[in-house]
Amino acid sequence: MKVRLSDRAQSDLDDVFAYIAADSKFYAMRFLLDLRQAMRLLAKFPQSGRTIPKYGDPAIREKFYRNYRIAYSITEDAIEIATIHHVAKMPDN
């Protein structure tokens, strides 16, 4: 199973990197590598994230990595990452 990022999720990753890199590019890169590894694990364990109650669809889930929420959906052949954001931020619809 593959992991695919939406345009928004890719933009979210860029924003996370920029935010952390303002203090340390080294730790920003390291954090992104670890975050991407957490997303790759979803390919092996797609049900490991919890169902998002708001949607009531078992294929729409969220997984937390440190203080970041990874919202994704499970399709037949891929994990589609919709958005990645800090838990302190309220997600857009």
SEMAR-961044 format. One record per residue: residue number from 0; chain; z, x, y of N, C-alpha, C, CB in turn. Coordinates in Angstrom, 1 decimal, decimal comma. Glycine has a CB too. Example, Ala and Ser with C-alpha at 12.3 -4.5 7.8 and 13.67 -1.06 7.14 Angstrom:
// SEMAR-961044
  resi  chain     n_Z     n_X     n_Y    ca_Z    ca_X    ca_Y     c_Z     c_X     c_Y    cb_Z    cb_X    cb_Y
     0      A     7,8    13,2    -5,7     7,8    12,3    -4,5     7,8    13,2    -3,3     9,0    11,3    -4,5
     1      A     7,1    12,8    -2,2     7,1    13,7    -1,1     7,9    12,9     0,0     5,7    14,1    -0,6
// end
This chain:
// SEMAR-961044
  resi  chain     n_Z     n_X     n_Y    ca_Z    ca_X    ca_Y     c_Z     c_X     c_Y    cb_Z    cb_X    cb_Y
     0      A     0,0     0,8    -1,2     0,0     0,0     0,0     0,0     0,9     1,2     1,2    -1,0     0,0
     1      A    -0,8     0,5     2,2    -0,9     1,3     3,5     0,0     0,7     4,5    -2,3     1,4     4,0
     2      A     0,3     1,6     5,5     1,1     1,1     6,7     0,1     1,3     7,9     2,4     2,0     6,9
     3      A    -0,1     0,1     8,6    -0,9     0,1     9,8    -0,1    -0,3    11,0    -2,1    -0,9     9,5
     4      A    -0,4     0,4    12,1     0,3     0,1    13,3    -0,7    -0,7    14,2     0,7     1,3    14,1
     5      A    -0,1    -1,8    14,8    -0,9    -2,5    15,8    -1,0    -1,7    17,1    -0,2    -3,9    16,2
     6      A    -1,9    -2,0    18,0    -2,0    -1,3    19,2    -0,7    -1,3    20,0    -3,1    -1,9    20,1
     7      A     0,0    -2,4    19,9     1,3    -2,5    20,6     2,3    -1,5    20,0     1,8    -3,9    20,6
     8      A     2,3    -1,5    18,7     3,3    -0,6    18,0     3,0     0,9    18,3     3,2    -0,8    16,5
     9      A     1,7     1,2    18,4     1,3     2,6    18,8     1,8     2,9    20,2    -0,2     2,8    18,6
    10      A     1,6     1,9    21,1     2,0     2,1    22,4     3,6     2,2    22,5     1,6     0,9    23,3
    11      A     4,3     1,4    21,6     5,7     1,5    21,6     6,2     2,9    21,1     6,3     0,5    20,6
    12      A     5,5     3,5    20,1     5,8     4,9    19,7     5,6     5,9    20,8     4,9     5,3    18,5
    13      A     4,5     5,7    21,6     4,2     6,6    22,7     5,4     6,5    23,7     2,9     6,3    23,4
    14      A     5,8     5,3    24,0     6,9     5,1    24,9     8,2     5,7    24,5     7,1     3,6    25,2
    15      A     8,5     5,5    23,2     9,7     6,1    22,6     9,7     7,7    22,7     9,9     5,7    21,1
    16      A     8,5     8,2    22,4     8,4     9,7    22,5     8,6    10,1    24,0     7,0    10,1    22,0
    17      A     7,9     9,4    24,9     8,1     9,8    26,3     9,5     9,7    26,8     7,2     8,9    27,2
    18      A    10,2     8,7    26,4    11,6     8,5    26,8    12,5     9,6    26,3    12,1     7,2    26,3
    19      A    12,4    10,0    25,0    13,2    11,0    24,4    12,7    12,4    24,9    13,1    11,0    22,9
    20      A    11,4    12,6    25,1    10,9    13,9    25,5    11,3    14,2    27,0     9,4    13,9    25,5
    21      A    11,7    13,2    27,7    12,2    13,5    29,1    13,4    14,4    29,0    12,5    12,2    29,8
    22      A    14,1    14,4    27,9    15,3    15,3    27,7    14,9    16,4    26,8    16,4    14,5    27,2
    23      A    14,2    16,2    25,8    13,8    17,2    24,8    12,6    16,9    24,0    15,0    17,5    23,9
    24      A    11,5    17,6    24,2    10,3    17,4    23,4    10,6    17,7    21,9     9,2    18,3    23,9
    25      A    11,4    18,6    21,6    11,7    19,0    20,2    12,4    17,8    19,5    12,7    20,2    20,2
    26      A    13,4    17,2    20,1    14,1    16,0    19,5    13,2    14,8    19,5    15,4    15,7    20,2
    27      A    12,3    14,7    20,5    11,4    13,5    20,5    10,4    13,6    19,3    10,6    13,5    21,8
    28      A     9,9    14,8    19,1     9,0    15,0    17,9     9,8    14,7    16,6     8,4    16,4    18,0
    29      A    10,9    15,3    16,5    11,7    15,1    15,3    12,1    13,7    15,1    13,0    16,0    15,4
    30      A    12,4    12,9    16,1    12,8    11,5    16,0    11,5    10,7    15,5    13,3    11,0    17,3
    31      A    10,4    11,0    16,1     9,2    10,3    15,7     8,8    10,6    14,3     8,0    10,7    16,7
    32      A     9,0    11,8    13,8     8,7    12,2    12,4     9,6    11,4    11,5     8,9    13,7    12,2
    33      A    10,9    11,3    11,9    11,8    10,5    11,0    11,5     9,0    11,1    13,2    10,8    11,5
    34      A    11,1     8,5    12,2    10,8     7,1    12,4     9,5     6,8    11,6    10,6     6,8    13,9
    35      A     8,6     7,6    11,6     7,3     7,4    10,8     7,6     7,5     9,3     6,3     8,5    11,2
    36      A     8,6     8,3     8,9     9,0     8,4     7,5     9,6     7,0     7,1    10,0     9,6     7,3
    37      A    10,4     6,5     8,0    11,1     5,2     7,7    10,0     4,1     7,5    12,0     4,8     8,8
    38      A     8,9     4,2     8,3     7,8     3,2     8,2     7,1     3,4     6,9     6,9     3,3     9,4
    39      A     6,9     4,7     6,5     6,2     5,0     5,3     6,9     4,4     4,1     5,9     6,5     5,1
    40      A     8,3     4,5     4,1     9,1     3,9     3,0     8,9     2,4     2,9    10,6     4,2     3,3
    41      A     8,5     1,8     3,9     8,2     0,3     3,8     7,0     0,1     2,9     7,9    -0,3     5,2
    42      A     6,1     1,0     2,8     5,0     0,9     1,8     5,5     0,8     0,4     4,0     2,0     2,0
    43      A     6,5     1,6     0,1     7,1     1,6    -1,2     8,1     0,4    -1,5     7,8     2,9    -1,5
    44      A     8,8     0,1    -0,4     9,8    -1,0    -0,5     9,6    -2,0     0,6    11,2    -0,3    -0,4
    45      A     8,5    -2,8     0,5     8,2    -3,7     1,6     9,3    -4,8     1,8     6,9    -4,4     1,3
    46      A    10,0    -5,2     0,8    11,0    -6,2     0,9    12,4    -5,6     1,4    11,2    -6,9    -0,5
    47      A    12,4    -4,4     1,7    13,7    -3,8     2,1    14,2    -4,2     3,5    13,6    -2,3     2,1
    48      A    13,3    -4,7     4,3    13,7    -5,2     5,6    14,1    -6,7     5,5    12,5    -5,1     6,6
    49      A    14,9    -7,1     6,4    15,3    -8,5     6,3    14,3    -9,5     6,9    16,7    -8,7     7,0
    50      A    14,3   -10,7     6,4    13,4   -11,7     7,0    13,9   -12,1     8,4    13,4   -13,0     6,1
    51      A    13,0   -12,3     9,3    13,3   -12,6    10,7    13,5   -14,2    10,7    12,3   -12,2    11,7
    52      A    14,8   -14,6    10,8    15,0   -16,1    10,7    14,2   -16,9    11,7    16,5   -16,3    11,0
    53      A    13,9   -16,4    12,9    13,2   -17,1    13,9    11,8   -17,6    13,4    13,0   -16,2    15,1
    54      A    11,2   -16,9    12,5     9,9   -17,2    12,0     9,9   -18,0    10,7     9,1   -15,9    11,8
    55      A    11,0   -17,8     9,9    11,1   -18,6     8,6    10,0   -18,3     7,6    11,0   -20,0     8,9
    56      A     9,4   -17,1     7,7     8,3   -16,6     6,8     8,8   -15,4     6,1     7,0   -16,4     7,6
    57      A     8,9   -15,4     4,8     9,4   -14,2     4,1     8,5   -12,9     4,2     9,6   -14,5     2,6
    58      A     7,3   -13,1     4,7     6,3   -12,0     4,9     6,5   -11,3     6,3     4,9   -12,5     4,7
    59      A     7,3   -12,0     7,1     7,6   -11,4     8,5     9,0   -10,9     8,5     7,3   -12,4     9,6
    60      A     9,1    -9,5     8,6    10,4    -8,9     8,4    10,7    -7,9     9,5    10,5    -8,2     7,1
    61      A    11,9    -7,4     9,5    12,4    -6,3    10,4    13,2    -5,3     9,6    13,1    -6,9    11,6
    62      A    13,1    -4,1    10,0    13,8    -3,0     9,5    14,4    -2,2    10,7    13,0    -2,1     8,5
    63      A    15,6    -1,7    10,5    16,2    -1,0    11,6    16,3     0,5    11,2    17,6    -1,5    11,9
    64      A    15,9     1,3    12,2    16,0     2,8    12,1    16,8     3,3    13,3    14,6     3,5    11,9
    65      A    18,0     3,7    13,1    18,9     4,1    14,1    19,0     2,9    15,1    18,5     5,4    14,9
    66      A    18,7     3,1    16,4    18,8     2,0    17,3    17,4     1,3    17,6    19,3     2,5    18,6
    67      A    16,5     1,4    16,7    15,2     0,9    16,9    14,9    -0,2    15,8    14,1     2,0    16,9
    68      A    14,2    -1,2    16,2    13,8    -2,3    15,3    12,3    -2,2    15,1    14,2    -3,7    16,0
    69      A    12,0    -2,2    13,8    10,6    -2,2    13,4    10,3    -3,6    12,9    10,3    -1,1    12,3
    70      A     9,4    -4,3    13,6     9,0    -5,7    13,1     7,7    -5,5    12,4     8,9    -6,7    14,4
    71      A     7,6    -6,1    11,3     6,4    -5,9    10,5     6,1    -7,2     9,6     6,5    -4,7     9,6
    72      A     4,8    -7,2     9,1     4,5    -8,3     8,2     3,9    -7,6     7,0     3,5    -9,3     8,8
    73      A     4,0    -8,3     5,9     3,5    -7,9     4,6     2,3    -8,6     4,3     4,6    -8,0     3,4
    74      A     1,2    -7,9     4,0    -0,1    -8,5     3,6    -0,4    -8,1     2,2    -1,2    -8,2     4,6
    75      A    -1,5    -8,5     1,7    -1,8    -8,2     0,3    -2,0    -6,6     0,1    -3,1    -8,8    -0,1
    76      A    -2,5    -6,0     1,1    -2,9    -4,6     0,9    -2,2    -3,6     1,9    -4,3    -4,4     1,0
    77      A    -1,3    -4,2     2,8    -0,8    -3,3     3,8     0,5    -3,8     4,4    -1,8    -3,0     5,0
    78      A     1,2    -2,9     5,0     2,4    -3,3     5,9     1,8    -3,2     7,3     3,7    -2,3     5,6
    79      A     1,9    -4,3     8,1     1,4    -4,3     9,4     2,6    -4,2    10,4     0,5    -5,6     9,7
    80      A     2,7    -3,1    11,1     3,8    -2,9    12,0     3,3    -3,6    13,3     4,1    -1,4    12,2
    81      A     4,1    -4,5    13,8     3,8    -5,3    15,0     4,3    -4,7    16,2     4,3    -6,7    14,8
    82      A     5,6    -4,3    16,2     6,3    -3,7    17,3     7,4    -2,8    16,9     6,7    -4,8    18,3
    83      A     7,8    -1,9    17,8     8,9    -1,0    17,6     9,7    -1,0    18,9     8,5     0,4    17,1
    84      A    10,9    -1,4    18,9    11,6    -1,3    20,2    13,1    -1,1    20,0    11,4    -2,7    21,0
    85      A    13,7    -0,6    21,1    15,2    -0,4    21,1    15,9    -1,7    20,9    15,6     0,4    22,3
    86      A    17,0    -1,7    20,2    17,7    -3,0    19,9    18,3    -3,6    21,2    18,7    -2,8    18,9
    87      A    18,5    -2,8    22,2    19,0    -3,3    23,5    18,0    -4,1    24,3    19,5    -2,1    24,3
    88      A    16,7    -3,9    23,9    15,7    -4,7    24,6    15,4    -6,0    23,9    14,4    -3,8    24,8
    89      A    15,1    -7,0    24,6    14,7    -8,3    24,0    13,2    -8,2    23,8    15,1    -9,5    24,9
    90      A    12,8    -8,5    22,5    11,3    -8,4    22,3    10,6    -9,6    23,0    11,0    -8,5    20,8
    91      A     9,3    -9,3    23,3     8,4   -10,3    23,8     8,0   -11,2    22,6     7,1    -9,8    24,5
    92      A     7,5   -12,3    22,9     7,1   -13,2    21,8     5,9   -12,7    21,1     6,8   -14,6    22,2
// end
